[in-house]
Amino acid sequence: MCLGVPMQVVECEGPMAVCRDRHGRLARIDVLLTGERPAGTWLMTFLGAARAVIDGDEAARVGQALDALDALAAGGAPDLDAAFADLVGREPTLPDFLKGERG
């Protein structure tokens, strides 16, 4: 399973950026898909590469969800309705490119 992790740009030079995760850990992130970004920009990253530019609110929401998953993995009982509030009370939907392939 691959999870997106929000990271904030610390510095960017060419195709790589130094970014900080929600715990303060630094990582080098490939920014070829998003382009160079100024310090402070939030990126959604997967496997060491930025896939999208996001805002601070979205980064916080994803961080809450990831914290809840960490707590579950450690045997805790986090408030999943709070951690995944954007999913509560709605039906899942397929992306547009898959809608035509339903049988």
A tleap script that builds the chain and sets N, CA, C and O, in Angstrom:
source leaprc.protein.ff14SB
mol = sequence {
  NMET CYS LEU GLY VAL PRO MET GLN VAL VAL
  GLU CYS GLU GLY PRO MET ALA VAL CYS ARG
  ASP ARG HIE GLY ARG LEU ALA ARG ILE ASP
  VAL LEU LEU THR GLY GLU ARG PRO ALA GLY
  THR TRP LEU MET THR PHE LEU GLY ALA ALA
  ARG ALA VAL ILE ASP GLY ASP GLU ALA ALA
  ARG VAL GLY GLN ALA LEU ASP ALA LEU ASP
  ALA LEU ALA ALA GLY GLY ALA PRO ASP LEU
  ASP ALA ALA PHE ALA ASP LEU VAL GLY ARG
  GLU PRO THR LEU PRO ASP PHE LEU LYS GLY
  GLU ARG CGLY
}
set mol.1.N position { 0.845 -1.165 0.000 }
set mol.1.CA position { 0.000 0.000 0.000 }
set mol.1.C position { 0.894 1.232 0.000 }
set mol.1.O position { 1.928 1.269 0.666 }
set mol.2.N position { 0.483 2.217 -0.745 }
set mol.2.CA position { 1.224 3.472 -0.837 }
set mol.2.C position { 0.348 4.586 -0.295 }
set mol.2.O position { -0.797 4.739 -0.720 }
set mol.3.N position { 0.869 5.358 0.629 }
set mol.3.CA position { 0.140 6.475 1.209 }
set mol.3.C position { 0.799 7.785 0.828 }
set mol.3.O position { 2.024 7.905 0.823 }
set mol.4.N position { -0.026 8.759 0.512 }
set mol.4.CA position { 0.492 10.100 0.264 }
set mol.4.C position { 0.841 10.766 1.581 }
set mol.4.O position { 0.111 10.647 2.565 }
set mol.5.N position { 1.951 11.460 1.592 }
set mol.5.CA position { 2.409 12.141 2.809 }
set mol.5.C position { 2.613 13.614 2.481 }
set mol.5.O position { 3.376 13.949 1.575 }
set mol.6.N position { 1.927 14.506 3.222 }
set mol.6.CA position { 2.166 15.929 2.987 }
set mol.6.C position { 3.524 16.340 3.535 }
set mol.6.O position { 3.906 15.957 4.640 }
set mol.7.N position { 4.239 17.122 2.748 }
set mol.7.CA position { 5.543 17.625 3.167 }
set mol.7.C position { 5.644 19.086 2.746 }
set mol.7.O position { 5.091 19.494 1.725 }
set mol.8.N position { 6.366 19.869 3.558 }
set mol.8.CA position { 6.517 21.289 3.291 }
set mol.8.C position { 7.923 21.576 2.786 }
set mol.8.O position { 8.913 21.121 3.360 }
set mol.9.N position { 7.989 22.331 1.713 }
set mol.9.CA position { 9.279 22.673 1.103 }
set mol.9.C position { 10.083 23.556 2.050 }
set mol.9.O position { 9.587 24.559 2.563 }
set mol.10.N position { 11.337 23.161 2.269 }
set mol.10.CA position { 12.292 23.962 3.034 }
set mol.10.C position { 13.140 24.760 2.058 }
set mol.10.O position { 13.342 25.962 2.227 }
set mol.11.N position { 13.630 24.075 1.036 }
set mol.11.CA position { 14.367 24.737 -0.044 }
set mol.11.C position { 14.251 23.882 -1.294 }
set mol.11.O position { 14.121 22.660 -1.225 }
set mol.12.N position { 14.299 24.546 -2.426 }
set mol.12.CA position { 14.119 23.844 -3.690 }
set mol.12.C position { 15.197 24.314 -4.662 }
set mol.12.O position { 15.484 25.506 -4.774 }
set mol.13.N position { 15.781 23.348 -5.357 }
set mol.13.CA position { 16.778 23.675 -6.367 }
set mol.13.C position { 16.654 22.680 -7.505 }
set mol.13.O position { 16.977 21.502 -7.357 }
set mol.14.N position { 16.184 23.168 -8.639 }
set mol.14.CA position { 16.019 22.304 -9.797 }
set mol.14.C position { 14.988 21.222 -9.550 }
set mol.14.O position { 13.902 21.499 -9.043 }
set mol.15.N position { 15.321 19.993 -9.905 }
set mol.15.CA position { 14.335 18.919 -9.804 }
set mol.15.C position { 14.183 18.314 -8.408 }
set mol.15.O position { 13.401 17.381 -8.226 }
set mol.16.N position { 14.908 18.824 -7.434 }
set mol.16.CA position { 14.843 18.261 -6.082 }
set mol.16.C position { 14.552 19.358 -5.055 }
set mol.16.O position { 14.940 20.514 -5.220 }
set mol.17.N position { 13.854 18.954 -3.991 }
set mol.17.CA position { 13.569 19.880 -2.891 }
set mol.17.C position { 13.868 19.173 -1.576 }
set mol.17.O position { 13.689 17.962 -1.451 }
set mol.18.N position { 14.321 19.940 -0.611 }
set mol.18.CA position { 14.416 19.446 0.759 }
set mol.18.C position { 13.086 19.806 1.397 }
set mol.18.O position { 12.684 20.970 1.401 }
set mol.19.N position { 12.400 18.798 1.941 }
set mol.19.CA position { 11.080 19.003 2.528 }
set mol.19.C position { 11.049 18.438 3.937 }
set mol.19.O position { 11.830 17.556 4.295 }
set mol.20.N position { 10.106 18.982 4.740 }
set mol.20.CA position { 9.939 18.559 6.132 }
set mol.20.C position { 8.560 17.922 6.268 }
set mol.20.O position { 7.569 18.476 5.793 }
set mol.21.N position { 8.494 16.742 6.925 }
set mol.21.CA position { 7.202 16.114 7.163 }
set mol.21.C position { 6.582 16.650 8.442 }
set mol.21.O position { 7.165 17.525 9.083 }
set mol.22.N position { 5.423 16.153 8.828 }
set mol.22.CA position { 4.694 16.675 9.992 }
set mol.22.C position { 5.405 16.409 11.304 }
set mol.22.O position { 5.050 16.997 12.326 }
set mol.23.N position { 6.404 15.532 11.298 }
set mol.23.CA position { 7.178 15.230 12.503 }
set mol.23.C position { 8.526 15.945 12.506 }
set mol.23.O position { 9.323 15.758 13.426 }
set mol.24.N position { 8.785 16.759 11.488 }
set mol.24.CA position { 10.025 17.518 11.413 }
set mol.24.C position { 11.165 16.817 10.709 }
set mol.24.O position { 12.263 17.364 10.609 }
set mol.25.N position { 10.918 15.601 10.214 }
set mol.25.CA position { 11.981 14.870 9.502 }
set mol.25.C position { 12.164 15.462 8.110 }
set mol.25.O position { 11.196 15.821 7.440 }
set mol.26.N position { 13.414 15.556 7.691 }
set mol.26.CA position { 13.744 16.091 6.372 }
set mol.26.C position { 13.935 14.965 5.366 }
set mol.26.O position { 14.394 13.875 5.707 }
set mol.27.N position { 13.571 15.253 4.114 }
set mol.27.CA position { 13.759 14.290 3.032 }
set mol.27.C position { 13.963 15.057 1.733 }
set mol.27.O position { 13.461 16.167 1.558 }
set mol.28.N position { 14.712 14.436 0.829 }
set mol.28.CA position { 14.872 15.001 -0.518 }
set mol.28.C position { 13.726 14.458 -1.374 }
set mol.28.O position { 13.507 13.249 -1.444 }
set mol.29.N position { 12.999 15.374 -2.026 }
set mol.29.CA position { 11.819 15.021 -2.795 }
set mol.29.C position { 11.985 15.476 -4.240 }
set mol.29.O position { 12.387 16.609 -4.506 }
set mol.30.N position { 11.674 14.585 -5.159 }
set mol.30.CA position { 11.683 14.873 -6.589 }
set mol.30.C position { 10.477 15.759 -6.902 }
set mol.30.O position { 9.345 15.388 -6.592 }
set mol.31.N position { 10.706 16.925 -7.510 }
set mol.31.CA position { 9.617 17.841 -7.830 }
set mol.31.C position { 9.427 18.021 -9.342 }
set mol.31.O position { 8.921 19.050 -9.788 }
set mol.32.N position { 9.828 17.034 -10.113 }
set mol.32.CA position { 9.678 17.148 -11.564 }
set mol.32.C position { 8.220 17.300 -11.984 }
set mol.32.O position { 7.939 18.014 -12.947 }
set mol.33.N position { 7.283 16.653 -11.292 }
set mol.33.CA position { 5.875 16.742 -11.683 }
set mol.33.C position { 5.205 18.039 -11.242 }
set mol.33.O position { 4.217 18.453 -11.848 }
set mol.34.N position { 5.714 18.679 -10.214 }
set mol.34.CA position { 5.103 19.907 -9.711 }
set mol.34.C position { 5.900 21.152 -10.063 }
set mol.34.O position { 5.380 22.264 -9.979 }
set mol.35.N position { 7.149 20.981 -10.454 }
set mol.35.CA position { 8.021 22.114 -10.715 }
set mol.35.C position { 8.590 22.663 -9.422 }
set mol.35.O position { 8.132 22.316 -8.333 }
set mol.36.N position { 9.587 23.520 -9.548 }
set mol.36.CA position { 10.198 24.137 -8.365 }
set mol.36.C position { 9.142 24.935 -7.616 }
set mol.36.O position { 8.289 25.584 -8.222 }
set mol.37.N position { 9.211 24.878 -6.293 }
set mol.37.CA position { 8.252 25.585 -5.446 }
set mol.37.C position { 9.000 26.360 -4.374 }
set mol.37.O position { 10.061 25.926 -3.926 }
set mol.38.N position { 8.464 27.497 -3.957 }
set mol.38.CA position { 9.134 28.281 -2.915 }
set mol.38.C position { 9.008 27.617 -1.546 }
set mol.38.O position { 8.115 26.802 -1.312 }
set mol.39.N position { 9.916 27.983 -0.655 }
set mol.39.CA position { 9.866 27.490 0.725 }
set mol.39.C position { 8.496 27.793 1.312 }
set mol.39.O position { 7.923 28.857 1.075 }
set mol.40.N position { 7.981 26.839 2.083 }
set mol.40.CA position { 6.676 26.995 2.706 }
set mol.40.C position { 5.551 26.318 1.953 }
set mol.40.O position { 4.473 26.109 2.510 }
set mol.41.N position { 5.782 25.971 0.692 }
set mol.41.CA position { 4.755 25.306 -0.113 }
set mol.41.C position { 4.549 23.883 0.384 }
set mol.41.O position { 5.508 23.178 0.698 }
set mol.42.N position { 3.280 23.466 0.451 }
set mol.42.CA position { 2.954 22.087 0.831 }
set mol.42.C position { 2.818 21.234 -0.420 }
set mol.42.O position { 2.220 21.648 -1.413 }
set mol.43.N position { 3.389 20.031 -0.351 }
set mol.43.CA position { 3.319 19.075 -1.447 }
set mol.43.C position { 2.759 17.756 -0.935 }
set mol.43.O position { 3.031 17.355 0.197 }
set mol.44.N position { 1.971 17.080 -1.777 }
set mol.44.CA position { 1.572 15.710 -1.467 }
set mol.44.C position { 2.614 14.824 -2.143 }
set mol.44.O position { 2.815 14.895 -3.355 }
set mol.45.N position { 3.269 13.992 -1.343 }
set mol.45.CA position { 4.362 13.172 -1.861 }
set mol.45.C position { 4.040 11.687 -1.752 }
set mol.45.O position { 3.333 11.251 -0.843 }
set mol.46.N position { 4.564 10.933 -2.683 }
set mol.46.CA position { 4.442 9.480 -2.712 }
set mol.46.C position { 5.798 8.914 -3.095 }
set mol.46.O position { 6.347 9.257 -4.142 }
set mol.47.N position { 6.332 8.054 -2.257 }
set mol.47.CA position { 7.581 7.358 -2.566 }
set mol.47.C position { 8.686 8.299 -3.033 }
set mol.47.O position { 9.380 8.008 -4.008 }
set mol.48.N position { 8.852 9.429 -2.339 }
set mol.48.CA position { 9.953 10.338 -2.621 }
set mol.48.C position { 9.745 11.298 -3.763 }
set mol.48.O position { 10.692 11.958 -4.191 }
set mol.49.N position { 8.516 11.397 -4.277 }
set mol.49.CA position { 8.241 12.320 -5.369 }
set mol.49.C position { 6.977 13.120 -5.070 }
set mol.49.O position { 5.994 12.575 -4.568 }
set mol.50.N position { 7.009 14.408 -5.381 }
set mol.50.CA position { 5.829 15.260 -5.217 }
set mol.50.C position { 4.872 14.971 -6.360 }
set mol.50.O position { 5.275 14.905 -7.521 }
set mol.51.N position { 3.601 14.799 -6.019 }
set mol.51.CA position { 2.581 14.516 -7.037 }
set mol.51.C position { 1.598 15.669 -7.208 }
set mol.51.O position { 0.953 15.793 -8.249 }
set mol.52.N position { 1.483 16.526 -6.163 }
set mol.52.CA position { 0.543 17.641 -6.235 }
set mol.52.C position { 0.946 18.723 -5.242 }
set mol.52.O position { 1.573 18.451 -4.218 }
set mol.53.N position { 0.573 19.947 -5.568 }
set mol.53.CA position { 0.718 21.067 -4.644 }
set mol.53.C position { -0.602 21.149 -3.874 }
set mol.53.O position { -1.673 21.137 -4.480 }
set mol.54.N position { -0.531 21.231 -2.546 }
set mol.54.CA position { -1.735 21.299 -1.713 }
set mol.54.C position { -1.632 22.508 -0.790 }
set mol.54.O position { -0.570 23.118 -0.661 }
set mol.55.N position { -2.748 22.844 -0.152 }
set mol.55.CA position { -2.698 23.958 0.796 }
set mol.55.C position { -2.497 23.420 2.216 }
set mol.55.O position { -2.559 22.213 2.449 }
set mol.56.N position { -2.260 24.327 3.150 }
set mol.56.CA position { -1.994 23.942 4.528 }
set mol.56.C position { -3.158 23.215 5.186 }
set mol.56.O position { -2.949 22.331 6.018 }
set mol.57.N position { -4.397 23.584 4.815 }
set mol.57.CA position { -5.567 22.911 5.390 }
set mol.57.C position { -5.617 21.443 4.972 }
set mol.57.O position { -5.870 20.564 5.796 }
set mol.58.N position { -5.374 21.188 3.696 }
set mol.58.CA position { -5.373 19.802 3.232 }
set mol.58.C position { -4.232 19.019 3.875 }
set mol.58.O position { -4.405 17.859 4.247 }
set mol.59.N position { -3.072 19.649 4.005 }
set mol.59.CA position { -1.938 18.987 4.656 }
set mol.59.C position { -2.297 18.605 6.087 }
set mol.59.O position { -1.944 17.519 6.546 }
set mol.60.N position { -2.998 19.492 6.797 }
set mol.60.CA position { -3.399 19.206 8.180 }
set mol.60.C position { -4.404 18.057 8.231 }
set mol.60.O position { -4.300 17.184 9.093 }
set mol.61.N position { -5.382 18.049 7.313 }
set mol.61.CA position { -6.379 16.964 7.281 }
set mol.61.C position { -5.713 15.617 7.019 }
set mol.61.O position { -6.025 14.626 7.679 }
set mol.62.N position { -4.805 15.585 6.065 }
set mol.62.CA position { -4.117 14.328 5.762 }
set mol.62.C position { -3.235 13.925 6.940 }
set mol.62.O position { -3.150 12.742 7.270 }
set mol.63.N position { -2.586 14.883 7.571 }
set mol.63.CA position { -1.769 14.593 8.747 }
set mol.63.C position { -2.588 13.975 9.866 }
set mol.63.O position { -2.127 13.043 10.525 }
set mol.64.N position { -3.807 14.484 10.095 }
set mol.64.CA position { -4.691 13.900 11.112 }
set mol.64.C position { -5.035 12.456 10.769 }
set mol.64.O position { -5.027 11.585 11.639 }
set mol.65.N position { -5.334 12.211 9.514 }
set mol.65.CA position { -5.676 10.849 9.091 }
set mol.65.C position { -4.478 9.914 9.269 }
set mol.65.O position { -4.636 8.785 9.733 }
set mol.66.N position { -3.291 10.378 8.904 }
set mol.66.CA position { -2.096 9.551 9.074 }
set mol.66.C position { -1.796 9.287 10.545 }
set mol.66.O position { -1.379 8.189 10.913 }
set mol.67.N position { -2.009 10.303 11.385 }
set mol.67.CA position { -1.819 10.108 12.826 }
set mol.67.C position { -2.793 9.057 13.366 }
set mol.67.O position { -2.426 8.244 14.214 }
set mol.68.N position { -4.034 9.077 12.872 }
set mol.68.CA position { -5.017 8.079 13.297 }
set mol.68.C position { -4.595 6.674 12.867 }
set mol.68.O position { -4.744 5.721 13.631 }
set mol.69.N position { -4.072 6.544 11.654 }
set mol.69.CA position { -3.587 5.234 11.191 }
set mol.69.C position { -2.412 4.762 12.040 }
set mol.69.O position { -2.320 3.581 12.374 }
set mol.70.N position { -1.511 5.686 12.390 }
set mol.70.CA position { -0.388 5.336 13.267 }
set mol.70.C position { -0.904 4.837 14.616 }
set mol.70.O position { -0.399 3.850 15.151 }
set mol.71.N position { -1.911 5.521 15.165 }
set mol.71.CA position { -2.475 5.121 16.452 }
set mol.71.C position { -3.131 3.752 16.360 }
set mol.71.O position { -2.985 2.938 17.272 }
set mol.72.N position { -3.850 3.485 15.277 }
set mol.72.CA position { -4.458 2.162 15.088 }
set mol.72.C position { -3.391 1.077 15.020 }
set mol.72.O position { -3.524 0.022 15.641 }
set mol.73.N position { -2.348 1.342 14.273 }
set mol.73.CA position { -1.271 0.357 14.126 }
set mol.73.C position { -0.594 0.067 15.460 }
set mol.73.O position { -0.075 -1.030 15.668 }
set mol.74.N position { -0.596 1.043 16.362 }
set mol.74.CA position { 0.022 0.869 17.679 }
set mol.74.C position { -0.961 0.294 18.696 }
set mol.74.O position { -0.637 0.169 19.877 }
set mol.75.N position { -2.167 -0.057 18.234 }
set mol.75.CA position { -3.146 -0.660 19.133 }
set mol.75.C position { -4.063 0.331 19.818 }
set mol.75.O position { -4.830 -0.045 20.704 }
set mol.76.N position { -3.996 1.579 19.425 }
set mol.76.CA position { -4.839 2.602 20.029 }
set mol.76.C position { -6.241 2.616 19.435 }
set mol.76.O position { -6.565 1.818 18.555 }
set mol.77.N position { -7.055 3.521 19.921 }
set mol.77.CA position { -8.438 3.662 19.458 }
set mol.77.C position { -8.719 5.129 19.143 }
set mol.77.O position { -9.437 5.794 19.890 }
set mol.78.N position { -8.157 5.644 18.035 }
set mol.78.CA position { -8.361 7.057 17.697 }
set mol.78.C position { -9.803 7.316 17.261 }
set mol.78.O position { -10.529 6.384 16.917 }
set mol.79.N position { -10.207 8.569 17.277 }
set mol.79.CA position { -11.530 8.977 16.795 }
set mol.79.C position { -11.474 9.021 15.267 }
set mol.79.O position { -11.062 10.024 14.685 }
set mol.80.N position { -11.884 7.944 14.629 }
set mol.80.CA position { -11.791 7.847 13.170 }
set mol.80.C position { -12.747 8.802 12.470 }
set mol.80.O position { -12.441 9.296 11.385 }
set mol.81.N position { -13.912 9.070 13.082 }
set mol.81.CA position { -14.833 10.033 12.471 }
set mol.81.C position { -14.205 11.413 12.394 }
set mol.81.O position { -14.423 12.138 11.424 }
set mol.82.N position { -13.432 11.784 13.396 }
set mol.82.CA position { -12.757 13.081 13.378 }
set mol.82.C position { -11.587 13.065 12.398 }
set mol.82.O position { -11.364 14.035 11.674 }
set mol.83.N position { -10.852 11.975 12.378 }
set mol.83.CA position { -9.664 11.888 11.523 }
set mol.83.C position { -10.015 11.809 10.042 }
set mol.83.O position { -9.244 12.251 9.191 }
set mol.84.N position { -11.181 11.247 9.739 }
set mol.84.CA position { -11.611 11.091 8.345 }
set mol.84.C position { -12.942 11.800 8.127 }
set mol.84.O position { -13.825 11.279 7.447 }
set mol.85.N position { -13.081 12.992 8.706 }
set mol.85.CA position { -14.343 13.733 8.665 }
set mol.85.C position { -14.827 13.994 7.246 }
set mol.85.O position { -16.033 14.049 7.004 }
set mol.86.N position { -13.899 14.157 6.303 }
set mol.86.CA position { -14.302 14.419 4.922 }
set mol.86.C position { -14.945 13.202 4.257 }
set mol.86.O position { -15.543 13.339 3.190 }
set mol.87.N position { -14.837 12.011 4.862 }
set mol.87.CA position { -15.420 10.799 4.297 }
set mol.87.C position { -16.717 10.385 4.979 }
set mol.87.O position { -17.469 9.569 4.447 }
set mol.88.N position { -16.979 10.945 6.152 }
set mol.88.CA position { -18.153 10.557 6.924 }
set mol.88.C position { -19.417 11.068 6.231 }
set mol.88.O position { -19.509 12.237 5.857 }
set mol.89.N position { -20.387 10.166 6.069 }
set mol.89.CA position { -21.680 10.553 5.527 }
set mol.89.C position { -21.741 10.698 4.027 }
set mol.89.O position { -22.684 11.300 3.513 }
set mol.90.N position { -20.778 10.174 3.312 }
set mol.90.CA position { -20.876 10.226 1.847 }
set mol.90.C position { -20.509 8.879 1.260 }
set mol.90.O position { -19.739 8.116 1.844 }
set mol.91.N position { -21.063 8.605 0.114 }
set mol.91.CA position { -20.781 7.358 -0.583 }
set mol.91.C position { -19.478 7.494 -1.363 }
set mol.91.O position { -19.172 8.565 -1.887 }
set mol.92.N position { -18.713 6.409 -1.439 }
set mol.92.CA position { -17.490 6.462 -2.255 }
set mol.92.C position { -17.846 6.655 -3.733 }
set mol.92.O position { -18.892 6.194 -4.192 }
set mol.93.N position { -16.979 7.331 -4.460 }
set mol.93.CA position { -17.198 7.536 -5.891 }
set mol.93.C position { -15.970 7.103 -6.666 }
set mol.93.O position { -14.842 7.204 -6.184 }
set mol.94.N position { -16.204 6.625 -7.859 }
set mol.94.CA position { -15.105 6.253 -8.749 }
set mol.94.C position { -14.577 7.490 -9.446 }
set mol.94.O position { -15.331 8.432 -9.689 }
set mol.95.N position { -13.287 7.505 -9.773 }
set mol.95.CA position { -12.767 8.594 -10.603 }
set mol.95.C position { -13.424 8.530 -11.978 }
set mol.95.O position { -13.810 7.453 -12.431 }
set mol.96.N position { -13.551 9.667 -12.638 }
set mol.96.CA position { -14.215 9.742 -13.937 }
set mol.96.C position { -13.676 8.737 -14.943 }
set mol.96.O position { -14.445 8.157 -15.710 }
set mol.97.N position { -12.358 8.521 -14.952 }
set mol.97.CA position { -11.778 7.640 -15.961 }
set mol.97.C position { -12.160 6.167 -15.739 }
set mol.97.O position { -11.977 5.353 -16.644 }
set mol.98.N position { -12.684 5.808 -14.565 }
set mol.98.CA position { -13.129 4.434 -14.308 }
set mol.98.C position { -14.638 4.258 -14.430 }
set mol.98.O position { -15.112 3.125 -14.513 }
set mol.99.N position { -15.392 5.330 -14.443 }
set mol.99.CA position { -16.849 5.224 -14.456 }
set mol.99.C position { -17.391 4.474 -15.662 }
set mol.99.O position { -18.383 3.756 -15.540 }
set mol.100.N position { -16.773 4.622 -16.806 }
set mol.100.CA position { -17.237 3.941 -18.014 }
set mol.100.C position { -16.909 2.455 -18.038 }
set mol.100.O position { -17.437 1.725 -18.876 }
set mol.101.N position { -16.044 1.991 -17.134 }
set mol.101.CA position { -15.601 0.598 -17.158 }
set mol.101.C position { -16.374 -0.298 -16.206 }
set mol.101.O position { -16.084 -1.490 -16.103 }
set mol.102.N position { -17.359 0.266 -15.506 }
set mol.102.CA position { -18.161 -0.558 -14.597 }
set mol.102.C position { -19.031 -1.496 -15.404 }
set mol.102.O position { -19.601 -1.114 -16.425 }
set mol.103.N position { -19.126 -2.734 -14.932 }
set mol.103.CA position { -19.862 -3.728 -15.696 }
set mol.103.C position { -21.186 -4.064 -15.246 }
set mol.103.O position { -21.852 -4.900 -15.857 }
savepdb mol mol.pdb
quit
